Amino acid sequence: MKHSIMKIKSAVIVGAAIMSSFSLTAGNEDRVGSAGASQLLINPWARSSAFGDAGVANVNGLEATFMNIAGLAFTDKTQLKFNYSNWMGEANIAFNSAGIAQRISESDVIAVSVQAMNYGDIAITTVNNPEGNIGTFTPRSNVFNIGYAKTFSSSIYGGVNFKVLSESISNLKATGIAIDAGIRYVTGEQDQLKFGITLKNVGPVVKYKGDGLAQQINYVSTGINATLEERSASYELPSLLGIGASYDFIFNENNKLNVSGAFTANSFSQDQYRLGLNYGMVMEKMAFNLRGGFVYEKNILSAENRSNALIGPTAGFSVDALVGEEKSALGIEYGVRFAGVFGYIHTLGATIDLK
């Protein structure tokens, strides 16, 4: 008992020291908005987004491929997820995500997932046809993930996630790669105390290529036509460091309250502090979870100076039917994010969790 208490105290001190040191040194306001591929910062999943993205230390399964890949190691057997978001409220952008996580051994789990944004059809315009009426094109923005997580001991878990991102319009396309890595430390008599750290979106610069960078030039003096290709500026990926802690208040075997906090050190935007609450109740054949969160960053109350729409409160819930002797879960989930002038972002989804 004394040994367990000492382990908890040591973990708390180490976690607090790490979070404090990064909160003092991270962030670069001069670089706000200068990165590309901002879709890598969007949480596609309802359960963890309703939690305020505070689950760096406690989100498990497929959703951990976004929060902290180390949490993938807590997948029971097989998990499938499908989620949809009305991105930026009334902007008519569909954000779809789907994936599968599979345990392949006692200590190893792999996952594959994809996120896709559909912006709808946009009219093609040119200098000679500013009104359009010459057809439409559909912009695309996709992220493909392959994740792997491993259990190293009863307290230490880690993982890595590889991403391939793709962006395109009618005559331009960009493709890039990025890597996430994360670890989680679990302690306490009932594994109720957790710490996590993740480094996300680390990769080389990305450039656009395509016919949209080419211009037809006619040399009047010679009558020769030539094609000149303009150089495309490169952009960096929005890398970040996330640190979090989580504690479970276990009232009894069927009722639990999780409190989580996280700090996000963004390379290309202001740093953020996150708080999440999750109350879970298990009945004989049903499991209910009610979630809420809050995301804080500097100038949160100033519409002119804040740099991120996804700050402030979040909320959501999930309902899972427990079926079979193993009590596999068939669930639905909902999350809402308040995005300022963009309105409300609703995320709906379904989860199949086989044990």
VEXSE-313581 format. One line per field, with one value per residue: x, y, z of N, C-alpha, C in turn. Coordinates in steps of 0.2 Angstrom, whole numbers. Example, Ala and Ser with C-alpha at 12.3 -4.5 7.8 and 13.67 -1.06 7.14 Angstrom:
<sites>
n_u	(66_64)
n_v	(-28_-11)
n_w	(39_35)
ca_u	(62_68)
ca_v	(-22_-5)
ca_w	(39_36)
c_u	(66_64)
c_v	(-16_0)
c_w	(39_39)
</sites>
This chain:
<sites>
n_u	(4_9_20_13_6_17_22_11_12_25_23_13_21_31_24_17_28_34_23_22_35_34_23_29_38_33_25_21_17_20_20_7_-5_3_6_2_-11_-21_-31_-26_-27_-39_-51_-59_-68_-82_-83_-71_-70_-81_-76_-68_-56_-47_-42_-28_-22_-31_-40_-45_-43_-48_-50_-39_-30_-30_-29_-19_-8_-4_-14_-21_-17_-25_-36_-48_-52_-57_-62_-73_-77_-88_-90_-98_-97_-103_-94_-88_-101_-114_-107_-108_-99_-95_-88_-81_-77_-69_-64_-54_-48_-37_-33_-18_-10_-6_0_1_-7_-15_-21_-31_-37_-47_-49_-60_-64_-78_-81_-91_-98_-90_-90_-81_-71_-63_-51_-56_-69_-77_-89_-92_-100_-94_-93_-89_-79_-73_-66_-54_-49_-40_-35_-25_-22_-11_-9_0_2_9_10_21_23_14_11_16_14_15_16_15_10_7_4_-4_-7_-18_-22_-32_-37_-46_-35_-23_-13_-7_3_8_17_16_21_15_19_17_16_10_8_2_-5_-8_-20_-31_-28_-31_-25_-17_-5_0_9_11_18_14_10_23_34_40_41_28_23_13_8_5_-6_-11_-1_5_8_3_12_14_26_27_36_42_32_31_24_25_26_26_31_26_35_30_27_32_25_24_20_7_14_14_14_7_2_-5_-15_-25_-38_-48_-62_-69_-84_-92_-92_-100_-101_-93_-82_-73_-59_-50_-36_-26_-12_-9_5_7_15_12_2_-8_-5_-14_-26_-34_-49_-58_-73_-80_-94_-98_-109_-114_-126_-136_-137_-133_-123_-119_-113_-109_-102_-92_-83_-69_-60_-47_-38_-26_-34_-47_-59_-60_-65_-59_-45_-42_-36_-41_-56_-61_-63_-68_-83_-87_-98_-107_-113_-114_-121_-121_-125_-123_-119_-120_-110_-97_-100_-99_-99_-111_-113_-119_-114_-113_-107_-104_-97_-93_-91_-89_-92_-95_-104_-112_-104_-108_-106_-109_-110_-106_-101_-93_-88_-79_-76)
n_v	(-6_6_7_9_21_30_28_34_47_51_50_60_72_71_72_85_93_92_97_110_115_114_123_135_137_134_137_149_164_172_164_160_153_151_138_123_111_110_102_91_94_92_84_70_62_58_55_58_71_78_78_88_86_82_70_65_57_46_42_28_14_16_29_35_36_48_56_51_40_29_25_16_4_-1_-7_-20_-32_-31_-16_-5_10_23_40_56_73_89_100_116_121_129_128_118_108_92_80_66_50_35_19_5_-5_-18_-31_-40_-48_-53_-41_-32_-20_-15_-2_5_19_32_49_61_75_83_96_99_104_116_130_132_145_157_169_173_169_174_172_159_144_135_122_112_108_98_100_91_84_73_61_48_35_24_15_9_1_-4_-14_-12_-15_-18_-5_4_10_12_20_22_32_33_44_49_62_71_84_92_102_106_108_107_98_92_81_73_67_62_59_52_50_42_40_32_32_22_20_17_8_4_6_20_32_41_46_55_58_65_67_75_76_77_80_81_96_102_103_111_104_103_107_119_128_131_142_148_155_167_171_186_191_180_171_159_147_144_135_140_136_140_142_133_138_130_123_120_107_107_104_98_97_87_85_76_72_61_56_43_43_31_26_15_-2_0_14_28_42_52_63_74_83_93_99_108_111_121_123_132_140_147_141_129_125_111_104_90_81_65_56_39_26_9_-2_-18_-22_-11_3_20_36_52_67_81_96_109_121_131_146_159_176_171_177_188_192_197_195_181_166_154_145_134_134_135_128_111_96_80_63_45_30_13_-4_-19_-34_-52_-65_-60_-47_-38_-21_-12_3_21_38_55_71_89_104_121_133_147_161_152_144_129_113_98_81_64_47_29_14_-1_-13_-27_-40)
n_w	(0_4_-5_-17_-15_-15_-28_-35_-30_-35_-48_-50_-47_-56_-68_-66_-66_-79_-87_-83_-87_-101_-103_-100_-110_-123_-139_-151_-156_-166_-177_-180_-190_-201_-205_-215_-220_-210_-207_-200_-187_-183_-173_-177_-171_-161_-147_-140_-144_-138_-126_-125_-131_-121_-118_-118_-109_-107_-117_-126_-138_-155_-156_-150_-160_-164_-152_-143_-148_-140_-132_-141_-138_-128_-134_-134_-143_-157_-165_-173_-181_-186_-191_-192_-196_-197_-203_-198_-195_-203_-216_-225_-226_-227_-215_-214_-206_-203_-197_-191_-178_-172_-162_-162_-155_-138_-133_-144_-155_-170_-181_-194_-202_-210_-214_-222_-231_-238_-249_-257_-273_-283_-293_-308_-313_-323_-330_-342_-340_-329_-322_-322_-327_-334_-330_-315_-300_-287_-272_-262_-247_-238_-225_-222_-210_-202_-188_-174_-158_-142_-128_-115_-102_-87_-83_-93_-109_-127_-143_-162_-175_-192_-205_-221_-230_-241_-252_-264_-279_-294_-303_-295_-283_-268_-258_-243_-229_-212_-194_-179_-162_-146_-128_-113_-96_-82_-66_-49_-37_-43_-56_-58_-60_-73_-85_-99_-115_-130_-147_-161_-179_-186_-199_-216_-226_-237_-254_-267_-283_-301_-315_-313_-310_-321_-335_-351_-363_-376_-388_-396_-406_-411_-413_-406_-395_-378_-362_-346_-330_-314_-298_-283_-267_-252_-237_-220_-208_-195_-182_-165_-147_-135_-118_-104_-90_-80_-69_-61_-52_-44_-39_-37_-44_-55_-58_-62_-62_-73_-73_-82_-88_-100_-109_-123_-134_-146_-162_-172_-168_-154_-137_-129_-115_-108_-102_-96_-92_-88_-85_-81_-82_-79_-83_-83_-96_-103_-106_-101_-105_-101_-106_-105_-109_-109_-118_-117_-122_-125_-126_-127_-125_-134_-149_-160_-158_-155_-161_-165_-169_-162_-148_-131_-124_-124_-127_-125_-127_-125_-129_-126_-131_-122_-127_-129_-121_-118_-117_-128_-136_-144_-150_-150_-153_-149_-151_-148_-153_-149_-160_-161_-172_-182_-178_-172_-171_-175_-171_-176_-173_-174_-165_-165_-154_-151_-140)
ca_u	(0_14_23_8_5_24_22_7_15_31_20_10_26_34_19_16_35_34_18_24_41_32_19_33_42_30_20_25_12_22_19_0_-8_8_7_-4_-14_-24_-36_-23_-28_-47_-53_-65_-72_-87_-83_-66_-71_-85_-72_-63_-49_-43_-40_-22_-20_-36_-44_-43_-46_-47_-50_-33_-25_-30_-28_-12_-8_-2_-21_-23_-15_-31_-41_-50_-51_-59_-66_-75_-80_-90_-92_-99_-97_-105_-89_-90_-108_-118_-103_-110_-93_-95_-82_-82_-71_-70_-58_-54_-43_-37_-28_-15_-6_-7_3_1_-13_-14_-27_-31_-42_-47_-54_-61_-68_-81_-83_-96_-96_-88_-90_-75_-70_-57_-51_-61_-76_-77_-96_-92_-104_-90_-91_-88_-74_-74_-60_-53_-44_-40_-30_-25_-18_-9_-6_3_3_11_10_27_22_7_11_19_11_17_13_17_5_9_-1_-3_-12_-19_-26_-32_-43_-46_-28_-17_-13_-2_3_13_17_18_21_13_21_15_17_5_10_-4_-3_-14_-22_-36_-26_-36_-21_-14_-1_1_12_11_21_10_11_30_35_44_37_23_22_8_10_-1_-6_-13_5_8_5_4_15_15_31_24_41_44_26_32_20_29_23_30_28_28_37_26_30_31_22_26_14_6_16_12_16_2_3_-11_-16_-32_-39_-54_-66_-73_-89_-93_-91_-105_-102_-86_-81_-66_-57_-44_-33_-21_-9_-6_9_6_21_10_-4_-7_-5_-21_-27_-40_-52_-63_-76_-84_-97_-100_-114_-115_-132_-135_-135_-132_-118_-121_-108_-110_-96_-91_-76_-68_-54_-45_-32_-26_-38_-53_-65_-59_-67_-54_-38_-42_-34_-44_-63_-63_-61_-74_-86_-89_-102_-109_-115_-114_-125_-119_-128_-119_-122_-116_-107_-92_-103_-97_-103_-114_-115_-120_-111_-114_-103_-105_-92_-95_-86_-90_-96_-96_-110_-111_-101_-111_-103_-113_-106_-107_-95_-94_-82_-80_-72)
ca_v	(0_12_8_11_28_33_28_39_54_52_51_67_77_71_75_92_97_92_101_117_117_116_128_141_138_132_142_155_168_175_159_158_153_150_131_121_105_111_96_87_97_92_78_67_57_61_54_62_79_80_78_94_84_82_63_63_51_41_39_21_12_19_37_36_37_56_59_49_33_24_22_11_-3_-4_-11_-27_-36_-28_-10_-2_16_27_46_61_80_95_104_123_122_129_129_113_104_85_78_59_46_28_15_-2_-7_-25_-34_-45_-52_-51_-35_-28_-18_-11_1_9_24_37_55_64_81_84_103_100_106_123_132_133_151_159_176_174_166_175_170_152_141_130_116_112_104_96_100_85_84_67_59_40_33_17_15_3_2_-10_-14_-14_-18_-16_2_8_9_17_18_27_32_35_48_51_68_73_89_93_105_104_107_107_93_91_75_73_62_64_54_54_45_44_35_32_28_20_18_17_2_2_10_26_38_40_52_53_63_64_72_74_79_78_77_86_101_99_108_109_103_102_111_126_132_132_147_148_161_167_176_189_192_173_167_153_146_141_134_142_133_144_138_133_139_125_124_116_104_109_100_100_92_86_82_76_68_59_52_40_43_25_26_7_-6_2_21_31_49_53_70_74_89_92_105_107_116_121_126_137_144_148_135_128_121_108_101_86_77_60_51_33_21_3_-6_-25_-23_-5_8_27_40_59_70_89_99_116_122_138_149_167_180_167_182_193_189_200_192_174_163_147_144_128_135_136_122_105_92_75_57_39_24_6_-10_-24_-40_-58_-67_-56_-40_-33_-15_-9_10_27_43_62_77_95_109_127_136_155_163_146_140_122_107_91_74_58_41_22_10_-9_-15_-34_-42)
ca_w	(0_5_-11_-22_-14_-17_-35_-37_-28_-39_-55_-50_-47_-63_-73_-65_-68_-86_-90_-81_-91_-107_-103_-100_-116_-130_-142_-155_-158_-173_-183_-181_-197_-206_-207_-219_-218_-204_-206_-196_-180_-182_-170_-181_-167_-157_-140_-137_-145_-133_-120_-125_-133_-115_-116_-120_-105_-105_-122_-128_-144_-161_-155_-148_-165_-165_-146_-141_-151_-135_-130_-145_-134_-124_-138_-132_-148_-163_-164_-179_-179_-191_-188_-197_-193_-201_-201_-197_-195_-209_-221_-229_-227_-224_-213_-213_-204_-202_-195_-188_-174_-171_-158_-166_-150_-131_-132_-150_-158_-176_-183_-200_-202_-215_-213_-229_-231_-245_-249_-262_-280_-284_-300_-311_-316_-326_-332_-347_-338_-321_-320_-322_-332_-338_-326_-308_-297_-280_-268_-258_-241_-235_-221_-221_-204_-200_-181_-170_-151_-139_-121_-113_-95_-84_-82_-98_-116_-132_-150_-167_-180_-199_-209_-227_-231_-248_-254_-271_-282_-301_-306_-291_-278_-263_-254_-238_-224_-205_-189_-172_-157_-139_-122_-107_-89_-78_-59_-44_-35_-48_-63_-59_-62_-79_-88_-106_-118_-137_-152_-167_-185_-187_-206_-220_-229_-242_-260_-272_-290_-305_-321_-311_-309_-328_-339_-358_-365_-383_-390_-403_-410_-415_-414_-403_-389_-372_-356_-340_-323_-308_-292_-277_-260_-247_-231_-214_-205_-189_-177_-158_-141_-130_-112_-101_-84_-79_-63_-61_-46_-44_-34_-37_-50_-61_-58_-62_-65_-75_-73_-86_-90_-105_-111_-130_-136_-154_-165_-176_-165_-147_-133_-126_-109_-109_-96_-98_-87_-91_-80_-84_-78_-82_-81_-84_-103_-106_-103_-103_-104_-102_-107_-106_-109_-110_-121_-116_-125_-124_-130_-129_-125_-139_-156_-165_-157_-154_-167_-166_-168_-158_-141_-127_-121_-128_-124_-129_-124_-129_-127_-129_-129_-121_-130_-128_-114_-117_-117_-133_-136_-150_-147_-154_-150_-151_-148_-151_-152_-151_-165_-162_-178_-187_-175_-169_-175_-173_-174_-174_-175_-171_-163_-163_-150_-150_-135)
c_u	(4_18_19_7_11_24_17_9_21_28_17_15_30_30_18_22_35_29_20_30_38_27_23_37_39_26_24_19_13_21_12_-2_-3_9_1_-6_-17_-29_-33_-24_-36_-48_-59_-69_-76_-86_-77_-66_-76_-82_-67_-56_-44_-40_-34_-19_-24_-40_-41_-46_-44_-47_-43_-28_-25_-27_-20_-12_-7_-9_-24_-22_-20_-37_-42_-48_-51_-63_-67_-78_-82_-92_-93_-100_-99_-100_-90_-97_-112_-114_-104_-104_-94_-89_-83_-76_-73_-64_-59_-48_-43_-31_-25_-11_-8_-5_3_-6_-11_-21_-26_-38_-41_-51_-54_-66_-71_-84_-89_-94_-95_-87_-83_-75_-63_-57_-56_-68_-77_-84_-96_-96_-100_-88_-90_-82_-76_-67_-60_-48_-45_-34_-30_-20_-17_-6_-4_4_5_11_17_28_15_6_13_16_14_15_16_11_8_3_1_-8_-12_-24_-26_-38_-43_-39_-22_-18_-7_-2_9_12_19_18_19_17_19_16_12_8_3_-2_-9_-16_-27_-35_-30_-32_-17_-11_0_5_13_14_17_12_18_31_38_39_33_23_16_11_4_-1_-8_-7_8_4_7_7_16_20_29_30_43_38_26_28_25_24_28_27_31_30_31_29_28_28_24_19_13_7_14_14_10_4_-3_-10_-23_-32_-47_-57_-71_-77_-91_-91_-95_-105_-95_-86_-74_-65_-51_-42_-27_-19_-7_-2_10_12_18_3_-3_-8_-12_-21_-34_-42_-58_-66_-80_-87_-100_-104_-115_-121_-131_-133_-134_-126_-119_-115_-110_-104_-97_-84_-75_-61_-52_-38_-32_-31_-45_-59_-65_-60_-62_-47_-37_-40_-37_-52_-65_-60_-68_-76_-87_-94_-104_-111_-114_-118_-123_-123_-123_-122_-117_-113_-101_-94_-99_-101_-105_-116_-116_-117_-113_-110_-104_-99_-94_-90_-87_-94_-98_-102_-108_-109_-104_-107_-107_-109_-109_-101_-97_-87_-83_-74_-70)
c_v	(6_13_11_19_32_33_34_46_56_54_58_72_77_74_83_96_97_97_108_119_119_122_135_142_137_138_147_159_171_171_157_159_152_143_129_114_105_106_91_88_95_85_75_63_60_61_58_69_82_81_84_92_84_75_61_57_46_39_33_19_16_26_39_38_45_59_58_41_28_21_17_4_-5_-6_-18_-32_-33_-22_-7_4_20_34_51_68_85_101_112_125_123_130_123_109_97_82_70_55_39_24_8_-3_-14_-27_-40_-50_-50_-44_-30_-26_-14_-8_5_13_29_43_58_70_82_91_104_102_113_124_134_140_153_166_178_173_167_173_162_149_137_124_117_107_103_96_94_86_78_65_51_39_26_17_8_5_-5_-9_-17_-17_-16_-9_7_6_14_15_23_26_36_38_49_56_69_79_91_98_103_103_108_101_93_85_75_68_65_58_57_48_47_38_37_28_28_18_19_10_-1_5_16_32_36_47_50_59_61_69_70_79_81_76_83_91_99_105_106_108_102_108_118_130_134_138_147_155_161_173_179_189_185_169_160_153_142_140_135_139_137_139_139_134_133_127_119_113_107_105_102_95_92_82_82_71_67_55_50_40_37_25_18_4_-3_10_24_38_50_61_70_81_88_99_104_113_116_125_132_141_144_142_135_124_118_104_96_82_71_56_45_29_15_0_-14_-26_-17_-1_15_31_47_63_78_91_106_117_130_140_156_170_176_172_187_190_192_197_185_171_156_147_139_129_136_129_117_100_86_69_51_34_18_1_-15_-31_-46_-59_-62_-48_-35_-27_-13_-2_15_32_50_67_83_100_116_131_144_157_158_142_134_117_101_85_68_52_34_18_3_-11_-22_-36_-50)
c_w	(0_-2_-17_-21_-16_-24_-38_-36_-33_-46_-56_-51_-53_-68_-73_-68_-76_-89_-88_-85_-98_-108_-103_-106_-123_-133_-146_-159_-165_-179_-184_-188_-203_-208_-211_-216_-211_-202_-201_-188_-178_-179_-174_-177_-162_-149_-137_-139_-140_-127_-120_-128_-127_-113_-118_-115_-104_-111_-125_-135_-150_-161_-153_-154_-167_-158_-144_-143_-146_-132_-134_-142_-130_-127_-135_-137_-155_-162_-171_-177_-186_-188_-194_-194_-199_-200_-203_-198_-201_-216_-227_-231_-223_-222_-211_-211_-202_-201_-192_-184_-172_-167_-161_-161_-143_-130_-138_-153_-164_-177_-190_-200_-208_-213_-220_-228_-238_-244_-254_-269_-280_-291_-303_-314_-318_-328_-337_-346_-331_-318_-320_-328_-337_-335_-319_-306_-290_-276_-264_-253_-237_-231_-220_-215_-204_-193_-178_-163_-148_-131_-118_-106_-93_-83_-88_-105_-121_-139_-155_-172_-187_-203_-216_-229_-239_-249_-261_-273_-289_-304_-302_-285_-274_-259_-249_-233_-217_-200_-183_-168_-150_-134_-117_-101_-85_-71_-55_-43_-40_-55_-64_-61_-68_-81_-95_-110_-126_-142_-158_-173_-187_-194_-210_-223_-235_-248_-264_-279_-294_-311_-319_-310_-316_-331_-347_-360_-373_-385_-396_-408_-414_-416_-411_-396_-384_-366_-350_-334_-318_-302_-286_-271_-256_-241_-226_-211_-198_-183_-170_-153_-136_-124_-107_-95_-83_-73_-63_-54_-47_-38_-32_-44_-56_-62_-57_-65_-66_-76_-77_-88_-95_-107_-118_-132_-143_-157_-169_-174_-157_-143_-130_-120_-110_-103_-98_-92_-91_-85_-84_-80_-82_-79_-83_-92_-107_-103_-106_-101_-105_-101_-108_-106_-110_-113_-120_-119_-124_-128_-131_-129_-131_-146_-161_-164_-156_-161_-169_-164_-163_-151_-137_-125_-126_-124_-128_-124_-128_-126_-130_-126_-128_-122_-129_-121_-113_-116_-122_-134_-143_-148_-152_-150_-153_-147_-152_-148_-154_-154_-166_-168_-183_-184_-172_-174_-172_-175_-171_-177_-172_-170_-162_-160_-148_-145_-135)
</sites>
